Amino acid sequence: MHKILFFGDSLTAGYGLGDPKTESFPSLIQQKINNAKLPYEVVNAGISGDTSSGGLSRLDYWINKPMDVFILELGINDLLRGLPTTATYLNLDTILKKVKQKYPSCKVVIMGMEIPNIITGAKLDEFKKIFPRLAEQHKTAFVPFFLDGVAGMKHLNLKDGIHPSAKGYQVIADNVWPVIHPLLK
């Protein structure tokens, strides 16, 4: 059985959901994998509140387990906490390098992130450039905006207006599956 590691923050962990084991983004992708009868098992390594530096510090534990696909969804908490975008970029770049060093044939997907209408200016512009730059440099599959179609949609988010609801994650999984699925053939 091949392994897919979803490595991220609360958006990967399924923060606030009634049952993250069935409603989170990684769980919904596992359901799609099962429906397609593909020999892949999803591992959810999401930690709520995690930053890129937190992810880097816990990466060694996760890359000691074999993986075939690595899905990276980190960085938004860095921006929300006002951390330098240069540090975010370097941490994510180091994570990707370490994964590829350990598993050269591992396929990688980067989940891009944006914050519409919350933060503006140069820092947001710098942040938005991190993800396409990493995808290009590491030649990975790329989702430009992980929350596309869900962010800002009250009926698809929890009361906090930040985290998707179970219905929101269904939209995300449907949007992202066309990027992940080709990597599994």
QUIDAUR-V988158 format. One record per helix or strand of 3 or more residues. SS is the DSSP state (a for helix, b for strand). FROM is the first residue (numbers start at 0). TO is the last residue. If there is no record, write none. Layout:
# QUIDAUR-V988158
ss=SS from=FROM to=TO
ss=SS from=FROM to=TO
This chain:
# QUIDAUR-V988158
ss=b from=1 to=7
ss=a from=9 to=12
ss=a from=19 to=22
ss=a from=24 to=34
ss=b from=39 to=45
ss=a from=51 to=62
ss=b from=68 to=72
ss=a from=75 to=79
ss=a from=84 to=101
ss=b from=106 to=110
ss=a from=121 to=137
ss=b from=140 to=142
ss=a from=153 to=155
ss=a from=165 to=183
